[in-house]
């Protein structure tokens, strides 16, 4: 999901999206440890998605404190 799409979501929706991505990351790590990961690029995609969501959550939090 692109950052522009994520910016339109509320804080609660971002938390839900983050939880979903963290669960997906866990599943991918378990598959990788078992040697069953078919697409290693998924790890990179999920990791970046998590970082993107956390960045937006931080931006929203700092914007709320300032104004």
N, C-alpha and C positions, 0 to 999 in steps of 0.2 A: 504494500500500500504506500502511496506517495505521501510526502509530508503535507502537501496541500489538502489531501483528503483527511489526514489525521488532525489537522488544525481545526477542522469543522466539528470535531467531536468534543463532547464534554469531558470533564475530568473523570467521571465515573466510567464512561465508555472507554477512555484511554486505559484505565486500570484493568478493565475486563479484557481489552485487547492485549495488554502486557501479560496478564496471567495466562491467556491462551497461548501466546508466543513462548513463554517460559516453559509451559507444559510440552509444547512441540519440541523445543530445544532439548528437554530432558529425554523425550522419546528418541530423538535423533542420536543423542549421545549413547543411549543404551544400544541402539542398532549398530552404531559405529564400534562400540566395545565388543559386540558379539560378531562383528565382521559381516553384518547383513545390510549395511548402508549402501543403497543402490546409487544414490546421487549425492556425492559429497558437497556439491555446491549448495545444497539446501541448508547446511550448517552455516555457511557464510550469509545466506539470505536471511535466515532467522536471527542471527546475531546482529546484523545491521538493522533489522526491523525493531528489535528490542532497544538498541541504542537510539534509534530515531524516536521511538515512543518516549523513552526516558528523557531525552532532550526536550521534547515538546512539553512534557509534564513540568520540567524545571522552568521552562520559559513561562508557562502559564502561572506557576507559583510566584515567580519573581515579578511578573506583571501585576498580579493581584496584590502584592505587597507594596508596589510603587503607586498604584492608582486605583 
